């Protein structure tokens, strides 16, 4: 999803944005613009205690993030996507060990971890 944040003030301004979401899984938030992507964050939604008594369809979680400085009298676009569970540079392998158990191994340049299924 894309979110457009508009700063109507005549000076730089930052703001905290709160978006309703349906899951507690993390999101990647990228600030887009004329320069290359300048901000990459992983944000975790929090449970919202405010539930509308009028609607059973209201979101249960709120995703909040700080916009950082916004240009005066202008808009900034943020791209929000579900965060990848596996980070870049991480490799997953699946194999059967000597005892016949399925083992999944996650490894990167620093560490390797094996998990029995």
C-alpha positions as CSV (number, residue, x, y, z in Angstrom):
1,X,0.0,0.0,0.0
2,X,1.1,3.6,-0.5
3,X,0.4,6.4,2.0
4,X,0.7,10.0,0.9
5,X,1.5,12.4,3.8
6,X,0.9,16.1,3.1
7,X,2.6,18.9,5.1
8,X,0.6,22.1,4.7
9,X,2.9,24.2,6.9
10,X,5.5,26.6,5.5
11,X,8.3,24.9,7.4
12,X,9.7,21.3,7.8
13,X,7.5,19.3,10.1
14,X,7.4,15.6,11.2
15,X,4.4,13.6,12.3
16,X,3.4,10.3,13.7
17,X,1.0,8.4,11.4
18,X,-1.4,5.8,12.8
19,X,-2.9,3.3,10.4
20,X,-5.4,0.5,11.2
21,X,-4.2,-2.9,10.1
22,X,-5.6,-6.4,10.5
23,X,-2.5,-8.3,11.6
24,X,0.2,-8.0,14.3
25,X,2.9,-9.0,11.8
26,X,5.7,-6.5,11.1
27,X,5.7,-4.1,8.1
28,X,8.5,-2.5,6.1
29,X,8.0,1.2,5.6
30,X,10.0,2.9,2.8
31,X,10.1,6.6,2.2
32,X,10.0,7.3,-1.5
33,X,10.8,10.4,-3.4
34,X,13.2,12.1,-5.8
35,X,16.2,10.8,-3.9
36,X,16.8,7.1,-3.6
37,X,14.7,5.4,-0.9
38,X,15.9,7.2,2.2
39,X,14.2,5.4,5.1
40,X,13.6,1.7,5.6
41,X,12.0,0.6,8.9
42,X,10.3,-2.5,10.3
43,X,7.3,-1.6,12.4
44,X,5.2,-3.8,14.6
45,X,1.5,-3.0,15.0
46,X,0.1,-2.9,18.5
47,X,-3.3,-4.1,19.7
48,X,-5.9,-1.4,19.7
49,X,-8.0,-1.2,22.8
50,X,-10.5,1.1,21.0
51,X,-13.1,-1.0,19.3
52,X,-16.2,0.6,17.8
53,X,-19.4,-0.7,19.2
54,X,-21.0,0.1,15.8
55,X,-18.7,-2.1,13.7
56,X,-17.4,-5.6,14.0
57,X,-15.1,-4.9,11.0
58,X,-12.8,-2.4,12.7
59,X,-9.1,-3.2,12.6
60,X,-7.7,-4.8,15.8
61,X,-4.2,-3.4,15.4
62,X,-2.6,0.0,14.8
63,X,0.6,0.5,12.8
64,X,2.4,3.7,13.9
65,X,5.5,5.3,12.4
66,X,7.3,8.6,12.4
67,X,7.5,10.3,9.1
68,X,10.7,12.1,9.8
69,X,11.1,15.7,8.4
70,X,8.5,16.5,5.7
71,X,9.2,19.2,3.2
72,X,7.2,22.5,3.6
73,X,3.9,22.7,1.6
74,X,4.5,19.3,0.0
75,X,3.7,15.6,0.0
76,X,5.8,12.6,0.8
77,X,5.0,9.0,-0.3
78,X,5.6,6.0,1.9
79,X,5.4,2.4,0.7
80,X,4.2,0.0,3.3
81,X,4.5,-3.8,2.7
82,X,4.5,-6.9,4.9
83,X,8.0,-7.4,6.2
84,X,9.9,-10.4,4.8
85,X,10.3,-13.2,7.3
86,X,13.7,-14.1,5.7
87,X,16.2,-11.2,5.5
88,X,18.4,-10.7,2.4
89,X,21.5,-12.8,2.6
90,X,19.8,-15.6,4.5
91,X,19.6,-19.0,3.1
92,X,17.1,-21.8,4.0
93,X,17.9,-25.4,3.3
94,X,15.8,-28.5,4.1
95,X,17.3,-31.9,4.6
96,X,16.8,-35.2,6.4
97,X,19.4,-35.9,9.2
98,X,21.0,-39.2,10.1
99,X,18.1,-40.1,12.4
100,X,15.5,-39.6,9.6
101,X,14.2,-36.3,11.0
102,X,13.4,-33.3,8.8
103,X,15.8,-30.4,9.6
104,X,15.5,-26.8,8.3
105,X,18.7,-24.8,8.5
106,X,18.8,-21.0,8.3
107,X,22.2,-19.4,7.7
108,X,23.8,-16.1,6.8
109,X,27.4,-14.8,6.8
110,X,27.5,-14.9,10.6
111,X,25.5,-17.7,12.0
112,X,23.8,-21.0,11.1
113,X,20.8,-22.4,13.0
114,X,19.1,-25.8,12.5
115,X,15.5,-26.5,13.4
116,X,13.8,-29.9,13.7
117,X,10.4,-30.2,12.1
